[in-house]
Amino acid sequence: MSGARRGLALLLLGVAAACGPAPEVPSPPPPEAPTPPDTQAPEVRLLSPREGQVGAVYQFRAHGTLADDRGVVRAAWSLNGQAPVDLSPTGDFTLEGTPRPGANVLRVEAVDAAGNTGVAEVRFVLGSPLAGGLSHSAAVRDGQLYTWGDNGAGQLGRRTDTGPVRPASVPGLDRVSTVVTGASGTLVLQEDGSAWAWGSLPQGLVPPREAAHVPTRIPTPAPVVGASLGGAHALLLLADGTVLAAGANAAGQLGLGSTTTVDGPTRVPGLDRIVRVAAGSAHSVALRADGAVFVWGSNGDGQLGNGEVDDAPHPEPFQVTHLERVVDVAAGRAHVLALGEDGRVRAWGMGSSGQLGQGKSGILGGRAQPVEVLDVTGAESVSAQAHSSFALSATGALWAWGQNSNAQLGDGTTAERPRAVQVKGLGAARAVGPGSLHVLALTGPDACFAWGANTSGQLGASTSSSGASRSAVPLRVEWP
């Protein structure tokens, strides 16, 4: 190689060394993976009411949640197949509505942007399927009414002088949604809103009748969706949210503004949007849709909750103060229970047997203003009769407190309970129907239990045939 060529080669090598290696050409990015199609439906959860829940309040409150990984764009709810109502498509939801007597179906739907639909349904019942009188019992099963126990006043709805030990159906009635009892009387509501009663009843509740045992229709201006029989008076809740009253009125328990008697069921003035009624021995209670509680009638034991005890009649409804967001009420002989939306129970009135559940009985047991029932949490309904009280929890636990001389609290003893105890050996209950001295509870469609006094076979169980006067634990009612 000549010197010139060698020099040129050396020059080129020097330039290459100074500039470094040749740059690499970057590879093109990989193509983005296509977004997978959205095939996952939104998750819809109904937290309440619970499946199979039974309640006597003419209103339902539902709570639930909506969730979707890409967002819900549309949601709606419907009751019993009615036109859907729009619902906020985000997060938790709360809704209210008016159920129909008997079975109800609540449906919630949620739709995402891809058109996937999530659905949740729950079935619940409006009505009181169980009731106990002084010494008779009644239960609704598949729309048919069954009664058993004492029949001295015709309260079983049959002609027989002696009541059956086992439940027997009442002829001529079907599609029954609710049964309530007095000491020796029975009243039922049918799904169409008609009301029927028999046995020993408040004066003027039904037209004159030929026989006490024959179901007789109560004349009302609108469908009846709730009722209560007190010591000698009755309250009827109409579907329009107003209340009718009939019977004794010496203490003003009819709420008509005076103590005069009336010829038949008469509208209580000043009450509207009522969703629950309860009658005590001589006082009355009404729950309004917004959670306000109204009382009237006798206040001899502070059962009107106004902080006073007096013997004067109180014939006009007035609101109980210091109560908020009440969702259920019940009345015993001379006391009242109020269940708050927080699942806690307040009580006032007579407490001589510990029926207020605030830890005291005797002369120290009464209260003329609401006090909290101890140890009861997460309740979803309350009931009372005579001197005993009950609360049913959302998990089906049944709490009981108060008088227990006939083992009506179901705790295996006859000891008075001024603090709540749980009924033993029952399992998860759906509904409870206390009588004066015995109690009924429903745990399934065909599973009814009873405990307490059994002097007339009102427990409807095999122990009746052996002559046992009471049972301190729940016994299974034997259906025909």
C-alpha positions in Angstrom: 0.0 0.0 0.0 1.3 3.4 -0.9 2.0 5.9 1.8 -0.9 8.1 0.6 -3.4 5.3 0.9 -2.0 4.2 4.3 -2.4 7.7 5.5 -6.0 8.0 4.3 -6.9 4.7 6.0 -5.4 5.9 9.3 -7.3 9.1 9.0 -10.6 7.4 8.5 -9.9 5.0 11.5 -9.2 8.1 13.7 -12.4 9.8 12.7 -14.4 6.6 13.4 -12.8 6.3 16.8 -13.5 9.9 17.7 -17.2 9.6 16.7 -17.8 6.4 18.6 -19.9 3.4 17.5 -22.7 3.9 15.0 -26.1 4.6 16.8 -28.6 1.8 17.1 -31.9 2.3 15.5 -34.7 1.9 18.2 -37.2 -0.9 17.7 -40.8 0.2 17.2 -43.0 -0.2 20.3 -45.2 -3.3 20.5 -48.8 -2.7 19.5 -51.2 -2.1 22.5 -53.3 -5.0 23.5 -56.9 -4.4 22.8 -59.1 -3.6 25.8 -61.0 -6.7 26.8 -64.8 -6.4 26.5 -66.7 -5.6 29.7 -68.7 -8.7 30.5 -68.9 -8.3 34.3 -72.3 -7.2 35.5 -72.6 -4.6 38.4 -72.8 -6.0 41.9 -76.1 -5.2 43.6 -76.5 -6.0 47.3 -79.7 -5.5 49.3 -78.8 -5.4 53.0 -82.3 -4.8 54.3 -85.0 -5.8 54.4 -83.7 -9.4 54.8 -85.1 -12.3 52.8 -88.4 -13.5 54.4 -88.6 -10.6 56.9 -92.0 -10.2 58.5 -93.2 -6.8 59.8 -96.4 -4.9 60.7 -95.2 -1.4 59.9 -96.9 0.0 56.8 -93.7 1.2 55.3 -90.4 -0.3 54.3 -86.9 1.1 54.4 -84.3 -0.6 52.1 -80.6 -0.2 52.3 -78.0 -1.6 49.8 -74.9 -1.0 47.7 -74.0 -0.7 44.0 -70.5 -1.5 42.7 -68.9 -2.0 39.3 -65.2 -1.8 38.2 -66.0 0.5 35.4 -68.9 2.4 36.9 -72.7 2.1 37.0 -74.5 4.4 34.6 -78.1 3.7 35.5 -80.0 2.1 38.4 -83.7 1.7 39.4 -85.9 -0.1 41.9 -89.4 -1.5 41.7 -91.8 -3.1 44.2 -94.1 -5.9 43.2 -93.6 -5.4 39.4 -94.6 -1.7 39.5 -93.0 0.9 37.2 -89.3 1.3 38.0 -88.1 4.3 40.1 -84.7 5.8 39.2 -81.9 5.4 41.8 -78.6 7.2 42.2 -76.1 4.9 40.4 -73.2 5.5 42.9 -72.3 3.7 46.1 -74.7 3.1 48.9 -78.5 3.7 48.6 -81.5 4.1 50.8 -85.1 4.0 49.6 -88.5 3.9 51.1 -91.9 2.7 49.9 -95.3 1.4 50.9 -95.7 -2.4 50.8 -98.9 -4.2 50.2 -100.5 -6.5 52.8 -99.0 -10.0 52.5 -96.1 -10.9 50.3 -93.9 -8.3 48.6 -90.9 -8.5 46.2 -88.4 -5.6 46.0 -86.1 -5.6 43.0 -83.1 -3.4 42.3 -81.3 -3.3 38.9 -78.0 -1.6 37.9 -76.6 -1.2 34.4 -73.0 -0.3 33.3 -71.8 1.4 30.2 -71.5 -1.9 28.3 -75.1 -2.8 29.0 -74.4 -5.4 31.6 -77.2 -5.7 34.2 -76.9 -6.7 37.8 -80.1 -7.6 39.8 -80.9 -8.2 43.5 -84.3 -9.3 44.8 -85.7 -9.7 48.3 -89.1 -11.0 49.4 -90.7 -9.8 52.6 -94.1 -9.8 54.2 -96.3 -7.0 55.6 -98.5 -8.4 58.3 -98.7 -9.9 61.8 -98.9 -13.7 61.3 -99.1 -14.6 65.0 -101.1 -13.5 68.0 -101.9 -14.7 71.5 -104.8 -13.7 73.7 -105.3 -14.4 77.4 -105.6 -18.2 76.8 -106.0 -18.7 73.0 -103.7 -18.5 70.0 -104.0 -17.6 66.3 -101.6 -18.0 63.4 -101.7 -17.3 59.7 -100.3 -20.1 57.4 -100.4 -19.8 53.6 -103.2 -17.2 53.9 -105.4 -19.4 56.1 -106.1 -18.6 59.8 -105.7 -21.3 62.4 -106.8 -20.9 66.0 -106.6 -23.0 69.2 -107.0 -22.8 73.0 -109.9 -21.4 75.0 -113.1 -20.7 73.2 -115.3 -19.6 76.0 -116.2 -16.3 74.2 -116.2 -17.7 70.7 -112.7 -16.3 70.0 -111.6 -19.3 67.9 -114.2 -18.5 65.2 -115.9 -21.9 65.5 -119.1 -23.0 67.2 -117.5 -25.6 69.5 -117.8 -24.9 73.2 -114.3 -26.3 74.0 -111.3 -25.2 72.0 -109.1 -27.8 70.3 -105.7 -28.7 71.6 -104.3 -28.6 68.1 -104.7 -25.7 65.6 -107.8 -25.8 63.4 -108.7 -23.6 60.5 -111.3 -20.9 60.7 -113.9 -21.5 57.9 -114.9 -18.8 55.5 -111.6 -16.7 55.5 -108.8 -16.8 53.0 -105.9 -14.6 51.9 -105.4 -13.5 55.5 -102.4 -11.2 56.0 -102.7 -10.1 59.7 -104.1 -11.4 63.0 -104.4 -9.5 66.3 -106.0 -10.6 69.5 -107.5 -9.1 72.6 -107.9 -11.1 75.8 -110.8 -13.1 74.4 -111.3 -11.6 70.9 -109.8 -12.0 67.5 -109.4 -9.7 64.5 -108.0 -10.4 61.1 -107.1 -8.4 58.0 -107.3 -9.8 54.5 -105.0 -8.9 51.7 -107.8 -6.8 50.0 -108.0 -4.6 53.1 -111.2 -6.0 54.6 -111.3 -6.5 58.4 -113.2 -9.1 60.3 -113.6 -9.7 64.1 -115.3 -12.2 66.5 -115.3 -13.2 70.1 -115.4 -10.7 72.9 -114.8 -7.3 71.2 -114.8 -3.6 72.0 -118.3 -2.1 71.9 -119.3 -0.8 68.5 -116.4 -2.3 66.6 -118.7 -4.5 64.5 -122.4 -4.3 63.8 -124.8 -6.3 65.9 -124.3 -10.1 65.3 -126.2 -13.2 65.9 -123.4 -15.3 67.4 -120.1 -14.3 69.0 -118.0 -17.0 67.1 -119.0 -15.8 63.6 -116.4 -13.6 61.8 -118.2 -10.2 61.2 -116.9 -7.6 58.9 -115.9 -4.2 60.3 -117.3 -1.3 58.3 -114.5 1.0 57.2 -114.2 3.8 54.6 -110.9 2.5 53.1 -108.8 -0.6 53.2 -107.3 -1.6 56.6 -103.6 -2.3 56.7 -103.0 -2.5 60.4 -104.9 -3.0 63.7 -104.6 -3.4 67.4 -107.0 -4.6 70.2 -106.6 -3.0 73.6 -108.2 -3.7 76.9 -111.6 -2.5 75.7 -110.9 -0.4 72.6 -109.6 -1.0 69.1 -107.4 0.9 66.6 -107.5 0.4 62.8 -104.9 1.8 60.5 -106.2 2.7 57.0 -104.2 2.6 53.8 -104.6 6.4 53.5 -102.5 6.8 56.7 -105.4 7.7 58.9 -106.7 5.9 62.0 -110.1 4.7 63.2 -110.9 4.0 66.8 -113.8 2.2 68.5 -114.8 1.0 72.0 -114.3 2.3 75.5 -113.3 5.9 75.9 -113.3 6.8 79.6 -109.6 7.7 79.5 -109.8 9.4 76.1 -108.2 6.3 74.5 -110.1 6.8 71.2 -108.3 10.2 70.6 -111.5 12.0 69.6 -111.0 15.1 71.8 -113.6 14.0 74.4 -114.5 10.9 76.5 -117.9 10.4 74.9 -118.8 7.1 73.4 -119.2 6.5 69.6 -121.4 4.2 67.7 -118.7 2.6 65.5 -115.2 3.0 64.2 -114.5 6.8 64.1 -111.6 8.7 62.5 -109.0 10.1 65.0 -108.5 13.7 64.1 -105.1 15.2 63.6 -103.3 12.0 62.5 -102.0 11.4 59.0 -99.2 9.4 57.4 -99.5 6.9 60.2 -97.7 3.5 59.6 -98.3 1.6 62.8 -100.8 1.6 65.7 -100.7 0.0 69.1 -103.3 -0.2 71.9 -102.7 -0.8 75.6 -105.2 -1.4 78.3 -106.5 2.2 78.1 -103.9 4.1 76.1 -103.1 4.4 72.4 -99.9 4.8 70.3 -99.4 5.8 66.6 -96.2 5.9 64.6 -95.9 8.4 61.8 -93.9 7.8 58.6 -91.3 10.4 59.6 -90.5 8.6 62.9 -92.7 10.7 65.2 -94.6 8.9 67.9 -98.1 10.1 69.1 -99.9 8.9 72.3 -103.2 9.5 74.0 -105.5 8.1 76.7 -104.7 7.0 80.2 -101.5 8.3 81.9 -101.9 6.7 85.4 -98.5 5.0 85.0 -96.7 7.5 82.9 -97.4 5.6 79.7 -97.9 8.8 77.7 -94.2 9.6 78.1 -94.6 13.3 78.9 -92.7 13.2 82.2 -95.9 13.2 84.3 -98.2 10.7 86.0 -101.8 11.7 86.4 -105.4 10.3 86.5 -106.9 12.7 84.0 -108.0 11.5 80.6 -105.9 12.7 77.6 -108.3 12.5 74.6 -106.1 14.3 72.0 -103.0 12.8 70.4 -99.7 14.5 71.2 -96.2 13.8 70.2 -93.7 12.1 72.5 -90.6 14.3 72.9 -87.0 13.1 73.1 -87.5 10.4 70.4 -86.1 10.5 66.9 -86.3 8.3 63.9 -88.6 5.6 65.4 -89.3 2.7 63.1 -91.6 0.5 65.2 -93.8 0.8 68.4 -95.6 -1.6 70.7 -97.9 -1.3 73.7 -98.3 -3.5 76.8 -101.0 -3.1 79.5 -99.5 0.2 80.6 -96.2 0.6 78.9 -94.8 1.5 75.5 -91.8 0.4 73.4 -90.2 2.4 70.6 -87.6 1.0 68.3 -85.1 3.5 66.9 -83.5 3.4 63.5 -80.3 2.7 65.4 -81.6 -0.7 66.5 -82.0 0.3 70.1 -85.2 0.2 72.1 -86.7 2.9 74.4 -89.5 2.2 76.9 -91.7 4.1 79.3 -94.7 3.7 81.5 -95.4 0.9 84.1 -92.3 -1.0 85.1 -93.3 -2.9 88.2 -92.4 -6.3 86.6 -89.3 -5.0 84.8 -91.1 -4.6 81.5 -89.1 -1.4 80.7 -85.9 -3.4 80.6 -83.9 -0.7 82.3 -82.6 -2.9 85.2 -85.2 -2.1 87.8 -88.7 -3.4 88.9 -91.2 -2.7 91.6 -91.8 0.9 92.6 -88.5 1.9 91.1 -89.2 0.3 87.7 -91.6 2.8 86.2 -90.6 5.8 84.0 -92.7 8.6 82.7 -90.2 9.4 79.9 -88.4 7.2 77.5 -85.4 5.3 78.8 -83.1 2.9 76.9 -83.7 -0.8 77.2 -80.4 -2.4 78.4 -78.5 -5.0 76.5 -80.7 -5.0 73.3 -78.9 -3.9 70.1 -79.6 -4.5 66.4 -83.4 -4.9 66.8 -85.7 -4.8 63.8 -89.1 -5.0 65.5 -90.7 -4.8 69.0 -93.8 -6.3 70.6 -95.4 -6.3 74.0 -98.4 -7.7 75.9 -99.5 -7.3 79.5 -96.3 -6.9 81.5 -93.8 -8.5 79.2 -91.7 -7.0 76.3 -89.9 -8.5 73.3 -87.5 -7.4 70.6 -86.5 -9.3 67.5 -83.0 -8.7 66.1 -82.0 -8.6 62.5 -80.2 -12.0 63.0 -83.4 -13.6 64.3 -82.4 -13.5 68.0 -85.4 -12.9 70.2 -85.0 -10.8 73.4 -87.5 -10.9 76.2 -87.9 -9.0 79.5 -90.4 -8.3 82.2 -93.0 -10.5 83.9 -92.1 -14.2 83.8 -94.4 -15.9 86.3 -95.8 -18.2 83.7 -92.4 -18.8 81.9 -93.6 -16.5 79.1 -90.0 -15.2 78.5 -88.8 -18.6 77.4 -85.5 -18.5 79.2 -86.1 -21.8 81.1 -87.1 -20.1 84.3 -90.0 -18.2 85.9 -87.8 -15.5 87.3 -88.7 -11.9 86.6 -86.3 -10.2 84.2 -85.8 -6.4 84.5 -83.0 -6.8 81.9 -83.4 -8.5 78.5 -82.5 -12.2 78.1 -82.6 -14.3 75.0 -85.2 -17.0 74.4 -83.5 -20.4 74.6 -83.7 -23.2 72.0 -85.6 -21.2 69.4 -83.2 -20.6 66.6 -83.6 -17.7 64.2 -87.1 -16.2 64.5 -89.0 -14.4 61.8 -92.0 -13.1 63.8 -93.3 -13.1 67.4 -96.8 -12.9 68.7 -97.0 -12.5 72.5 -100.1 -13.2 74.5 -100.9 -12.2 78.0 -99.1 -15.2 79.6 -97.8 -17.1 76.6 -95.8 -16.4 73.4 -95.7 -17.6 69.8 -92.8 -17.4 67.4 -92.3 -18.3 63.8 -88.9 -19.6 62.6 -89.9 -20.8 59.1 -92.9 -21.2 56.9 -94.2 -24.3 58.8 -92.1 -23.9 62.0 -94.1 -22.3 64.8 -93.2 -22.5 68.5 -95.0 -21.6 71.7 -94.1 -21.3 75.4 -95.5 -20.0 78.6 -99.0 -20.7 80.1 -100.9 -23.7 78.8 -104.0 -23.8 80.9 -106.3 -24.1 77.9 -104.0 -25.8 75.4 -102.9 -22.5 73.9 -99.4 -23.8 73.2 -100.8 -26.2 70.6 -98.1 -28.7 71.3 -98.0 -32.4 72.4 -97.5 -31.2 76.0 -101.1 -30.0 75.9 -102.5 -33.5 75.9 -100.5 -34.4 79.0 -102.1 -31.6 80.9 -98.9 -29.6 81.5 -99.9 -26.1 82.7 -96.9 -24.3 81.2 -93.6 -24.7 79.4 -90.5 -22.7 80.2 -88.9 -23.5 76.8 -90.3 -23.3 73.2 -92.4 -26.2 72.1 -93.2 -26.9 68.4 -96.8 -26.2 67.5 -98.4 -29.2 65.8 -100.2 -28.4 62.6 -103.1 -30.6 61.5 
